[in-house]
Amino acid sequence: MMKAQTSVEIHELLANRRSPRSLDATTVVMSQELLAILEAARWAPSANNGQPWRFFVGKRGDEVFGQILDSLASFNQGWAHRSSALILVAGLHEREDGTPNKGFLYDCGLAVAQMVIETHHRGFVAHQMTGFDTAKAAENLSIDPSLTPVAVIAIGKQAPAELLQGAMLEREIAPRQRKTLEEIVVKGLPN
Ligand SMILES: Cc1cc2nc3c(=O)[nH]c(=O)nc-3n(C[C@H](O)[C@H](O)[C@H](O)COP(=O)(O)O)c2cc1C
């Protein structure tokens, strides 16, 4: 059962979204699709409309894709090389006046969440990763020191789980699981 089990129905994009690792190595993502995915991120809300997110976008086969892929943990490289695009999100950790922007990670997460939903809406899948070497990514992509690398998002077309093997295959076909609402709503769970 892949669809999220919920006590009441939620939007099907949210219920059906998952983070697959079996991706089709031949699918090319069109520029229009990538632009839409980036627009969805661009229009995310952020504290004081600060928009601290910056993106590095690689399409499979190009230089940026190779530079991001090279920074991934080997487990992630093992499946993410088949993605159609790799997007690294980095965040400005200081405000324009030089004071720390404590909320930059929160804002970057919101932008990525919108990106993920737009991706799935378009029939692609998105798989976020923090399993990457931030120093290597910064070096490979010549990332400005004002930016902190936050996450990499693999965008691709989902392929049959059976293309994977071993533990990765098991994880791919395992049901999605979550804590119960009782566990995560500390006070005020509606009954
Ligand atoms: C911030 C973040 C970092 C993640 N890092 C990795 C990663 O490095 N490698 C990986 O295979 N999956 C990674 N994931 C995927 C999670 O394991 C996955 O979202 C979680 O198990 C829930 O599964 P679902 O997205 O299919 O519902 C990451 C997800 C998030 C949100």
The ligand as an ORCA input file, in Angstrom:
! r2SCAN-3c Opt
* xyz 0 1
  C      15.772     16.598      4.604
  C      15.711     15.223      3.987
  C      16.886     14.502      3.759
  C      16.858     13.248      3.158
  N      18.035     12.620      2.851
  C      17.987     11.467      2.133
  C      19.194     10.883      1.643
  O      20.307     11.396      1.828
  N      19.102      9.723      0.944
  C      17.901      9.116      0.683
  O      17.896      8.085      0.014
  N      16.736      9.660      1.119
  C      16.752     10.823      1.830
  N      15.580     11.406      2.243
  C      14.281     10.758      1.960
  C      13.609     10.266      3.252
  O      14.231      9.085      3.681
  C      12.099     10.063      2.993
  O      11.507     11.305      2.678
  C      11.399      9.467      4.201
  O      11.871      8.166      4.446
  C       9.896      9.404      4.028
  O       9.591      8.696      2.862
  P       8.619      9.315      1.758
  O       9.218     10.634      1.321
  O       8.629      8.308      0.627
  O       7.283      9.499      2.368
  C      15.600     12.665      2.828
  C      14.426     13.398      3.058
  C      14.472     14.661      3.616
  C      13.178     15.434      3.798
*
